Amino acid sequence: MCEACAVECAKHENDHCQECSKVCRQCAEECRRMV
């Protein structure tokens, strides 16, 4: 879910969308580490 959010937010150039994309990618990475 976080990866999908990151991809979608990255499509938009707004600063808050880019920040959301970054945070979602970090979240997805942390989830992968826990598994």
TORTILO-404173 format. One record per residue (C-alpha): residue in one letter; x, y, z; residue number from 1. Coordinates in steps of 0.25 Angstrom, whole numbers. Example, Ala and Ser with C-alpha at 12.3 -4.5 7.8 and 13.67 -1.06 7.14 Angstrom:
2
resn / east / north / up / resi
A / 49 / -18 / 31 / 1 .
S / 55 / -4 / 29 / 2 .
end
This chain:
35
resn / east / north / up / resi
M / 0 / 0 / 0 / 1 .
C / 11 / 10 / 3 / 2 .
E / 18 / 7 / -10 / 3 .
A / 6 / 10 / -18 / 4 .
C / 4 / 23 / -10 / 5 .
A / 18 / 27 / -13 / 6 .
V / 16 / 24 / -28 / 7 .
E / 3 / 32 / -29 / 8 .
C / 8 / 44 / -20 / 9 .
A / 21 / 45 / -29 / 10 .
K / 13 / 48 / -41 / 11 .
H / 10 / 61 / -35 / 12 .
E / 20 / 73 / -34 / 13 .
N / 14 / 79 / -22 / 14 .
D / 23 / 80 / -10 / 15 .
H / 14 / 72 / -1 / 16 .
C / 12 / 61 / -11 / 17 .
Q / 27 / 59 / -13 / 18 .
E / 29 / 59 / 2 / 19 .
C / 17 / 49 / 4 / 20 .
S / 24 / 40 / -7 / 21 .
K / 37 / 41 / 0 / 22 .
V / 31 / 37 / 14 / 23 .
C / 23 / 26 / 7 / 24 .
R / 35 / 20 / 1 / 25 .
Q / 42 / 20 / 15 / 26 .
C / 30 / 13 / 21 / 27 .
A / 30 / 2 / 10 / 28 .
E / 45 / 0 / 12 / 29 .
E / 43 / -1 / 27 / 30 .
C / 32 / -11 / 25 / 31 .
R / 41 / -20 / 16 / 32 .
R / 52 / -20 / 27 / 33 .
M / 42 / -25 / 37 / 34 .
V / 38 / -37 / 29 / 35 .
end
